[in-house]
Amino acid sequence: MSNFIKVFLMLVLCSIFVACSDESNNDVEAKKDHVWKNQTDAIDKAKEVEGMMQDSENKMREALDQ
């Protein structure tokens, strides 16, 4: 009888853990929307502007060298 109780309790505990697990595919959405989204967007935009400034500077240096 005690083996039956142990098996029953194991099944109940396993079902609780499985029922409480989160298997949704919201990971992609969670990475896109987060608390610091505005700040990270601003940093990304600044990096783009920095790249454009570097390209412009390189073109100006090439023009001066010629």
C-alpha positions in Angstrom: 0.0 0.0 0.0 2.8 2.4 0.7 4.2 1.9 -2.8 0.9 2.9 -4.2 0.9 6.1 -2.2 4.5 6.9 -3.2 3.6 6.4 -6.9 0.4 8.4 -6.6 2.3 11.3 -4.9 5.0 11.2 -7.6 2.3 11.4 -10.3 0.6 14.3 -8.5 3.9 16.2 -8.1 4.9 15.6 -11.7 1.5 16.8 -13.0 1.8 20.0 -10.9 5.2 20.8 -12.3 4.1 20.1 -15.9 0.9 22.2 -15.4 2.9 25.1 -14.1 5.6 25.2 -16.8 5.5 28.0 -19.4 5.8 26.6 -22.9 4.7 29.6 -24.8 6.7 31.1 -27.6 6.7 34.6 -26.2 10.5 34.6 -25.9 10.9 36.5 -29.1 8.3 39.1 -28.1 9.8 39.4 -24.7 13.2 40.2 -26.2 11.7 42.9 -28.5 9.6 44.5 -25.7 11.5 45.2 -22.5 11.9 47.9 -20.0 15.0 49.5 -21.6 13.7 49.3 -25.2 13.8 53.1 -25.7 17.3 53.3 -24.5 18.6 50.4 -26.6 16.9 51.8 -29.6 18.6 55.1 -29.0 22.0 53.4 -28.7 21.4 51.5 -31.9 20.5 54.7 -33.7 23.6 56.4 -32.4 25.7 53.5 -33.7 24.2 53.9 -37.1 24.9 57.7 -37.1 28.5 57.0 -36.0 28.9 54.7 -39.0 27.6 57.3 -41.3 29.9 59.9 -39.8 32.9 57.6 -40.2 32.0 57.1 -43.9 31.7 60.8 -44.4 35.0 61.4 -42.7 36.7 58.8 -44.9 35.3 60.4 -48.1 36.5 63.8 -47.0 40.0 62.5 -46.2 40.2 60.8 -49.6 39.1 64.0 -51.3 41.8 66.0 -49.4 44.5 63.5 -50.3 43.7 63.9 -54.0 
